Amino acid sequence: MSNVQLSIIIPTLNEAANIGRLVRYLLENGEGAVAEILVVDCNSKDGTAQKAAEAGARVLFSEECSRAAQMNLGAGAAKSDVLYFVHADTLPPASFAQDIQRELEAGQVMGCYRYQFDSPKWILKFNAYFVRYTWLWCQGGDKTFFVKREVFEAFGGYDEQFVVMEEYDFLRKAMKKYRLRVLPKYVIVSSRKYEQNSWLRVQLANIGAFYLFRFGAKPTKIKRFYKSFLKL
């Protein structure tokens, strides 16, 4: 298997509780395929940047606090031809480096994983069941996302007007030309959003945001709607 080098990009805002563990985990399981981990921080007040650097990441600072802008900044600074976008409160499979290399060798240009929540609640298991599909509404950054740089750049990266739903916007365009491969392994995702809010409120927020997105609402309106529903 060829040793494809990955640039892992992690946008952060006040993720000190998670970032050190995640960076160390990615380096330990990267099997020589991780060229760098770029943590793109947005004025965190809890020492996120320091913890990321201590764990072995290269830290960049973004003036704009939106994942689209932060991930674009990381992609622009990355030195590898394959970008892997990971959220700070997720944990990819330990085999992520081998998995991505295998998919690239098979001709895939972009892909993601399924996910499971770090909770035994059956209703969250029900939610996670649908992320195995490639329907647009089943996507999202929690699944983590790898893409060849040339493909990412061909579509202009993430549209920074999308202060939310940036992954959906990118995939809406890219999936018209390229197949999205959903790998049959699982990322572990934090259930903190559901713990801080009721299951129903999170579902209503997610459904409402997606339909506003599909019907062309301005991203700022989608973000206001989403934040009005949830404690984040």
C-alpha positions in Angstrom: 0.0 0.0 0.0 1.4 3.4 -1.0 2.0 5.8 1.8 -0.3 8.7 0.9 0.4 11.7 3.2 -2.5 13.4 5.0 -2.9 16.9 6.2 -5.5 16.7 9.1 -7.4 19.9 9.7 -9.3 20.6 12.9 -11.2 23.8 13.5 -11.5 24.7 17.2 -13.3 27.0 19.6 -12.9 26.3 23.3 -12.0 22.6 22.8 -9.3 22.3 25.5 -11.1 19.2 27.0 -10.8 17.3 23.7 -8.0 18.6 21.5 -5.0 17.2 23.2 -6.4 13.7 23.3 -7.5 13.9 19.7 -4.1 15.1 18.4 -2.2 12.5 20.2 -4.6 9.8 19.1 -4.3 10.8 15.4 -0.5 10.9 15.6 -0.3 7.5 17.4 -2.5 5.9 14.8 -1.4 7.7 11.7 1.2 5.0 10.9 3.5 7.4 9.2 0.7 8.7 6.9 0.0 11.9 8.8 2.2 14.6 7.5 0.8 17.2 9.8 -2.1 18.1 12.1 -3.3 21.7 11.6 -5.5 23.0 14.5 -7.1 26.2 13.3 -8.3 28.1 16.4 -10.6 31.0 16.7 -9.7 33.0 19.9 -10.4 30.2 22.3 -10.3 31.3 26.0 -9.6 27.9 27.6 -6.1 27.2 26.4 -7.1 25.1 23.4 -4.2 26.4 21.2 -1.6 25.6 23.9 -2.9 22.1 24.5 -3.0 21.4 20.7 0.6 22.6 20.3 1.8 20.6 23.3 0.2 17.5 21.8 2.1 17.9 18.5 -0.2 20.0 16.3 0.7 23.0 14.3 -1.6 25.8 15.4 -3.0 28.5 13.1 -5.2 31.4 14.2 -8.3 32.5 12.4 -9.8 35.9 12.8 -13.2 34.6 11.6 -15.1 32.2 13.9 -16.7 29.9 11.4 -15.7 26.5 10.4 -15.7 27.3 6.7 -13.2 30.1 7.2 -11.1 28.1 9.6 -11.0 24.9 7.5 -10.1 27.0 4.4 -7.3 28.6 6.3 -6.0 25.2 7.2 -6.4 23.8 3.7 -4.4 26.8 2.3 -1.6 26.1 4.7 -1.6 22.4 4.3 1.4 20.7 2.5 -0.2 17.4 1.5 -2.3 16.5 -1.5 -5.0 14.9 0.7 -7.0 16.8 3.2 -8.8 15.2 6.1 -11.2 17.4 8.1 -12.0 16.3 11.6 -14.1 17.9 14.3 -12.5 18.3 17.8 -15.2 16.3 19.6 -15.0 13.3 17.3 -12.7 10.2 17.3 -12.0 8.5 13.9 -11.4 4.7 13.7 -7.8 3.8 14.7 -7.4 2.5 11.1 -8.2 5.9 9.5 -4.9 6.2 7.7 -5.0 2.8 6.1 -8.7 3.2 5.3 -8.1 6.5 3.5 -5.1 5.2 1.6 -7.0 2.2 0.5 -9.9 4.3 -0.8 -7.6 6.6 -2.7 -5.8 3.7 -4.3 -9.3 2.4 -5.4 -9.9 5.7 -7.2 -12.1 7.5 -4.7 -11.5 11.2 -4.4 -13.6 12.0 -1.3 -15.3 10.2 1.4 -16.3 10.0 5.1 -17.2 7.5 7.8 -20.4 6.5 9.5 -20.7 7.6 13.1 -21.9 6.4 16.5 -22.5 8.6 19.6 -20.6 8.1 22.8 -23.9 7.2 24.5 -25.8 4.0 25.0 -29.2 5.7 24.5 -31.2 3.8 21.9 -32.7 6.9 20.4 -29.2 8.2 19.5 -28.4 4.8 18.0 -31.5 5.2 15.9 -30.3 8.7 14.8 -26.9 7.3 13.8 -28.3 4.5 11.7 -29.0 6.8 8.8 -25.5 8.2 8.4 -24.6 5.1 6.4 -26.4 6.6 3.4 -25.2 9.1 0.8 -28.3 11.2 0.8 -27.3 14.8 1.4 -29.4 15.2 4.6 -27.4 12.3 6.1 -24.1 14.1 5.8 -22.3 16.6 8.1 -18.8 17.3 9.5 -19.2 14.8 12.4 -18.6 12.0 9.9 -15.1 13.5 9.2 -14.3 14.1 5.6 -11.3 13.3 3.3 -10.8 14.8 -0.1 -8.1 15.2 -2.6 -6.8 18.8 -2.6 -7.3 19.2 -6.3 -11.0 18.4 -5.9 -11.4 20.6 -2.9 -9.8 23.5 -4.8 -11.8 22.9 -8.0 -15.0 23.7 -6.1 -13.5 26.7 -4.4 -13.2 25.0 -1.0 -15.8 25.8 1.6 -18.0 28.8 0.7 -17.3 31.2 3.6 -20.7 32.8 3.4 -22.0 29.5 4.9 -21.4 30.2 8.6 -23.2 26.9 9.1 -24.0 24.0 6.7 -20.6 24.5 5.0 -20.1 20.7 4.4 -23.6 20.4 3.0 -23.0 23.2 0.5 -19.7 21.7 -0.6 -21.1 18.2 -1.0 -24.1 19.5 -2.8 -21.8 20.7 -5.5 -19.1 18.0 -5.5 -21.5 15.1 -5.5 -22.9 16.1 -8.8 -19.5 15.1 -10.3 -17.9 12.7 -7.8 -19.1 9.8 -5.8 -19.0 10.2 -2.0 -17.7 7.0 -0.4 -19.2 6.3 3.1 -16.8 3.9 4.7 -18.4 1.1 6.8 -16.6 2.0 10.0 -17.5 4.4 12.7 -16.4 7.7 14.1 -17.2 8.2 17.8 -19.1 11.5 18.2 -19.7 13.4 21.4 -23.4 13.4 22.5 -22.9 16.6 24.5 -25.4 18.5 22.2 -28.1 16.1 23.2 -27.1 16.2 26.8 -27.3 20.0 26.9 -30.6 20.0 25.0 -33.5 17.6 24.6 -33.5 15.1 21.8 -36.6 16.7 20.3 -35.0 20.2 20.3 -31.9 19.0 18.5 -34.0 17.1 15.9 -36.2 20.2 15.3 -33.1 22.4 15.0 -31.4 20.0 12.6 -34.5 19.5 10.4 -35.3 23.2 10.3 -31.7 24.1 9.4 -31.6 21.6 6.6 -34.8 22.7 5.0 -33.9 26.3 5.3 -30.6 25.4 3.5 -32.4 23.4 0.8 -34.8 26.3 0.1 -32.1 28.8 -0.2 -32.3 30.8 3.1 -29.3 33.0 3.8 -26.7 31.2 6.0 -26.9 33.9 8.7 -30.6 33.2 9.0 -30.0 29.5 9.2 -27.4 30.1 12.0 -29.8 32.4 13.9 -32.6 29.8 13.7 -30.2 27.0 14.8 -28.8 28.9 17.8 -32.3 30.0 18.9 -33.2 26.4 19.4 -30.1 25.1 21.2 -27.7 25.7 24.0 -24.2 25.4 22.4 
